[in-house]
Amino acid sequence: MARNAGLRAARGELVAYLDSDAYPPPEWPYYLALGMDAPDVAGTGGPNLPPPGDGHGAHQVAAAPGGPADMGVMGVSPKLAADRAEQTGATMQERFDRKPLAKFPASIAVARVQASGYRSRTTGSFGSGAYSVVTTREVEKDAQFERLSKLDQVANLGPINRLLMTSGPFKSDQELRDAAATMQADMLLIYTLDTNFYVRDMAKPLSVVTLGLSPNQQARVTTTASAVLMDTRNGYVYGLAEATDSYNRLASAWTNEDAIDAARIKTEQAAFEKLCGELEKTWTQVVARYAKPVAMNANVGG
């Protein structure tokens, strides 16, 4: 509402918006106008950079890489799955009629997805739309994927390569399943990381005495890692897994964005390790339910 009111009251050729708690450098208007110089540009912007003297909260926001992918677009959320089915002309009954088609031992393609535009200090993502794909292993370890690849009834397990996908816009799990099919993978394992920062001041008066550098601000980072295992051919969901880890310490230790990002990575590494443990449990259940035992041929002598 406030932005619309400002737009109606504006009289200039260009309109610039600024949050009430932000302050721009003197050259800010110049660079905005310069970005609008091209005839095919309708809007321009820039990063939000906290000055060195700003509080821990501002630095946390700047260090946060981005949100998780909406797993609902993967058909995991019943409501969104129903909406998507209706939009494509399918019926809910058709979705219930889907049957597991994977053969065992199964080949599994793996993909990490995040919100569109995801970028951390050490890695980025590609693609746009409902999600983006991260192909760089920032918090994951090769040994963890090696462990999963050696599970019973797993033929092989490998990441989806960027060359196998378009740049989007991505709309659902279909684009990922197409890439998995190119890899001849029977199943697709999709996972995402959701990291949040929290700060709570344990002694408000002390913050005033120490001019805002309170050693009593308790900082917490929480990461939830979620995964879905589905059939490459038709999107049949075999199982889900989720794990959460938290990291707590005094915010006074977060003196810069590097320290904040190190806390994020530490928490995401721990959450992903827990997720691997949950995936092992899920896979045991999948094998017990879907992998048919091989019949033994008995030779009977005459």
C-alpha positions, 0 to 999 in steps of 0.5 A: 500500500505504501509503495503504491501511494508513493508511486501515485505521488511521484512526479519524476521519470524514475521512481526509487524505493528505499526501506525505512530502516535502510540508508543508501550511499551518495552514489546510489541514485546515479547507479540506479539511473545508469542501470535504467539506461538500456531500452529493454530494462524495466527495473533495477536494484542492488544488494543489501549490504550491512555497514560494519557497525550494524548489529548481528541481525543485519549481518545474519540477513546478509549472510543467509544464502536463500531459502529451501525449495518448495517441495510441494511442487515436487508433488509431495504436498497433497494440496499442491499435488491436487492443484497441479493434477487439476491444472494438467487435466489429470484426476486424483484417481490417476495419481493414486493409480500410479504404481512403482516401476523401478527395478531392483537393484535400483540406480538413483539420481540425486539432486539438491534443490533450493529456492530460485536465486539461491546463492551462498558465499561459496556456491550458487545455483542455476535455473529459475522458476519454482526452484533452482538446482545446486550442483556444488557439494558445499556441505555434503561429503563424498563419503556420505554419498558413497555410504548411500551407494553401498546400501542393499539393492542400490546399483549405483548413485550419482548426482544430476549434472548441470549439462542434463538440464535446461536453465528453466523455468522449472515448474515441478519434478518433471524437469528433474525426472527427465534428467534422471531418465537421461542418466538411466536412473530408476529413482530420483532422490531430491533434497533441500536445506532450510536454514534460519538464524535467531538472536535472543538478548539474554540481558537487555540492560547490559547491551546498553552499558556495553554500547550494543556489544552484548556478550549475552545475545544468544545466537542460534542457527537451525537447519532442516534437511528434507528429502523425497525419493520418487520413481523416475518414470511416473513420480511415484513417491517411495518415501520421505526423510527429514532431519534437523540440527541446531547450533547455539553460541553467543552472538558476540563470537559472530564478528563478521559475515565469515563467522556467521557463514561458518556457523551456517555451514557447520549446522547444515553439515550436521543436518545433512549427516542426520538426513543420510541416517534417516535415508538409510532407514527409509531405504530399508523400508523401501527395499522391504516393501518393493524389492521382490526376492529373486526366486531360486531355481532348483534342479531336480535330478531324475 
